[in-house]
Amino acid sequence: MRKLILITVTTALLAGVSFAANAPKRQPYQPKSPARIGIGFDSQLSNAGMQSLALRYWLSEDMAAEGFLGFAFGDNKIFDLGGKFISVIKKEQNLNFYALGLIGMENTTTKVTSTAVTASGITTTTEDKSETALTVGGGLGIEFFLSGLPNLGFGAEFGVGYNSSTKLFGTIGHWLSSVGIRYYYQ
C-alpha cells in the first residue's frame, strides 16, 4: 500500500512540474498609466504630526504635482496647506522611485492660560497664541502598487527640510510620519 501511495504522489508531482513548465508565460504586472488623479492622505508637512488630505495629479508618466490640506479644530487649532512637485527617477515593475520638492505652511493656535496673584485675589486669563510656520524641503520617495490592486498606491518619503517655527534644518521622515496612501481614479 505504501508503494502505491508513493508512486501516486511522485506521478502527481512530476505531472504538476511538467504542466507548470509548459504553461503559457504571463506578462509582468504593469500599473496603469499614471497620468491620473490620486486622492488619499499625506503626513509630511505637519510639525504637529497631523495627517493631511492629499490630491496627486500626474502631469505625465514622469512628473506629478500634489497639494495637501489638513486641519483640526478644538481647543487648539491646526491648519496645514502645502504642495509637492515630483519627478520620477526610476521606474520598476510595481514601483516609482522619485525626487520631490516640498513647500507649505502650518498655522497653529493654542490656548494659553496664565494665573496671577494680585492684592484682590487670584486672576486667571486665557488667550489664543497663534503661530505660522513655513516649511521648505526636498528628498526622495517611493510609491508602490500591489499587483492585484493597480489603483491603490502606497508611498514613503524622506529627505531634508527647514521649518521656520522651530528654526531647524534637518531630516524629514520621522518613522511613519512621511507615508501616504492614495487611490487613483482613471
C-alpha positions as CSV (number, residue, x, y, z in Angstrom):
1,M,0.0,0.0,0.0
2,R,2.8,2.4,0.8
3,K,4.4,1.8,-2.5
4,L,1.2,2.6,-4.3
5,I,0.8,5.9,-2.4
6,L,4.5,6.8,-3.1
7,I,4.1,6.1,-6.8
8,T,0.8,8.1,-7.0
9,V,2.4,11.1,-5.2
10,T,5.5,11.0,-7.3
11,T,3.5,10.8,-10.5
12,A,1.3,13.7,-9.4
13,L,4.4,15.9,-8.6
14,L,6.1,15.1,-11.9
15,A,2.9,15.9,-13.8
16,G,2.5,19.2,-11.9
17,V,6.0,20.2,-12.7
18,S,5.5,19.2,-16.4
19,F,2.3,21.3,-16.7
20,A,3.9,24.3,-15.0
21,A,6.9,24.2,-17.4
22,N,4.5,24.1,-20.4
23,A,2.1,26.8,-19.1
24,P,2.0,30.0,-21.1
25,K,4.1,32.8,-19.6
26,R,2.1,35.6,-18.0
27,Q,3.0,39.2,-18.8
28,P,4.7,41.0,-15.9
29,Y,2.4,43.4,-14.0
30,Q,2.4,47.0,-15.1
31,P,0.4,49.6,-13.2
32,K,-2.0,51.6,-15.3
33,S,-0.7,54.8,-16.9
34,P,0.0,57.3,-14.1
35,A,-1.5,60.3,-15.9
36,R,-4.4,60.4,-13.5
37,I,-5.6,61.8,-10.1
38,G,-5.0,60.1,-6.8
39,I,-6.8,61.0,-3.6
40,G,-5.5,60.0,-0.2
41,F,-3.5,61.3,2.8
42,D,0.0,62.5,3.5
43,S,1.6,63.4,6.7
44,Q,4.8,65.0,5.7
45,L,4.1,68.7,6.2
46,S,2.7,68.9,9.8
47,N,5.0,69.9,12.6
48,A,2.3,68.7,14.9
49,G,2.1,65.2,13.4
50,M,-1.3,65.7,11.8
51,Q,-2.4,63.9,8.6
52,S,-3.4,66.0,5.5
53,L,-5.8,65.2,2.7
54,A,-3.8,64.9,-0.5
55,L,-4.5,65.2,-4.1
56,R,-1.8,64.0,-6.5
57,Y,-2.1,64.7,-10.2
58,W,0.3,63.0,-12.7
59,L,1.1,65.6,-15.4
60,S,2.9,62.9,-17.4
61,E,4.4,59.5,-16.7
62,D,7.5,61.1,-15.1
63,M,6.1,64.3,-13.4
64,A,3.4,64.9,-10.8
65,A,2.1,67.7,-8.6
66,E,0.5,67.2,-5.2
67,G,-1.5,69.5,-3.0
68,F,-2.5,68.8,0.6
69,L,-4.8,70.3,3.2
70,G,-5.1,69.4,6.8
71,F,-7.0,70.9,9.7
72,A,-8.0,70.2,13.3
73,F,-10.4,72.3,15.3
74,G,-11.0,72.3,19.1
75,D,-9.2,74.0,22.0
76,N,-6.1,74.0,19.8
77,K,-6.4,74.7,16.1
78,I,-4.1,73.5,13.3
79,F,-4.3,74.4,9.6
80,D,-1.9,72.9,7.0
81,L,-1.6,73.9,3.4
82,G,1.1,72.8,1.0
83,G,2.3,71.3,-2.2
84,K,4.9,69.0,-3.7
85,F,6.5,68.6,-7.1
86,I,7.5,65.1,-8.0
87,S,9.9,63.9,-10.7
88,V,10.4,60.1,-11.3
89,I,14.0,59.0,-11.3
90,K,13.5,55.3,-12.0
91,K,10.5,53.0,-12.7
92,E,10.3,49.4,-11.6
93,Q,7.6,46.9,-12.3
94,N,5.3,47.9,-9.4
95,L,7.2,50.9,-8.1
96,N,8.2,54.5,-8.9
97,F,11.3,56.0,-7.3
98,Y,11.2,59.8,-7.4
99,A,12.7,63.1,-6.2
100,L,10.5,65.7,-4.6
101,G,10.4,69.3,-3.7
102,L,8.0,70.5,-0.9
103,I,6.7,73.8,0.3
104,G,3.9,74.5,2.8
105,M,2.7,76.5,5.7
106,E,1.2,75.5,9.0
107,N,-0.8,77.7,11.4
108,T,-1.3,76.6,15.0
109,T,-3.5,78.4,17.5
110,T,-3.2,77.2,21.1
111,K,-5.0,78.5,24.2
112,V,-2.5,79.8,26.8
113,T,-3.8,80.1,30.4
114,S,-1.9,82.3,32.9
115,T,-2.6,82.8,36.6
116,A,-1.5,85.8,38.6
117,V,-1.8,86.6,42.3
118,T,-2.8,90.2,42.9
119,A,-3.9,92.1,46.0
120,S,-7.6,91.5,45.1
121,G,-7.1,87.7,44.7
122,I,-6.1,85.2,42.0
123,T,-6.9,86.1,38.4
124,T,-6.8,83.6,35.5
125,T,-6.6,84.8,31.9
126,T,-6.9,82.7,28.8
127,E,-5.7,84.0,25.4
128,D,-5.1,82.4,22.0
129,K,-1.4,82.2,20.8
130,S,-1.1,81.9,17.1
131,E,2.0,80.9,15.1
132,T,2.5,80.4,11.4
133,A,5.4,78.3,10.1
134,L,6.8,77.9,6.6
135,T,8.3,74.5,5.7
136,V,10.6,74.0,2.7
137,G,12.2,70.7,1.8
138,G,13.3,68.2,-0.7
139,G,14.0,64.5,-0.8
140,L,13.4,61.1,-2.3
141,G,10.4,58.9,-2.3
142,I,8.8,55.6,-3.5
143,E,5.3,54.8,-4.5
144,F,4.4,51.1,-5.0
145,F,1.4,49.2,-6.2
146,L,0.3,45.7,-5.3
147,S,-0.2,43.5,-8.4
148,G,-3.9,42.8,-7.6
149,L,-4.7,46.5,-6.8
150,P,-3.2,48.7,-9.5
151,N,-5.2,51.8,-8.4
152,L,-4.0,51.8,-4.8
153,G,-0.6,53.4,-4.2
154,F,1.4,53.2,-1.0
155,G,4.3,55.7,-0.6
156,A,7.1,56.7,1.8
157,E,9.3,59.8,1.6
158,F,12.5,61.0,3.3
159,G,14.8,64.0,2.8
160,V,15.8,67.3,4.4
161,G,13.8,70.4,5.2
162,Y,13.6,73.6,7.1
163,N,10.8,74.7,9.4
164,S,10.6,78.4,10.3
165,S,8.7,77.8,13.5
166,T,11.3,75.5,15.1
167,K,14.2,77.2,13.2
168,L,15.5,73.8,12.5
169,F,17.1,72.4,9.3
170,G,17.1,68.6,9.4
171,T,15.8,65.3,8.1
172,I,12.1,64.7,7.3
173,G,10.7,61.2,7.6
174,H,10.3,60.7,11.3
175,W,9.5,57.0,11.2
176,L,5.9,56.8,10.0
177,S,5.3,60.5,9.6
178,S,6.1,60.7,5.9
179,V,3.9,57.9,4.5
180,G,0.9,58.2,2.3
181,I,-1.8,56.1,0.7
182,R,-3.7,57.2,-2.5
183,Y,-6.5,55.7,-4.6
184,Y,-6.1,56.6,-8.3
185,Y,-9.1,57.3,-10.4
186,Q,-9.0,56.6,-14.2
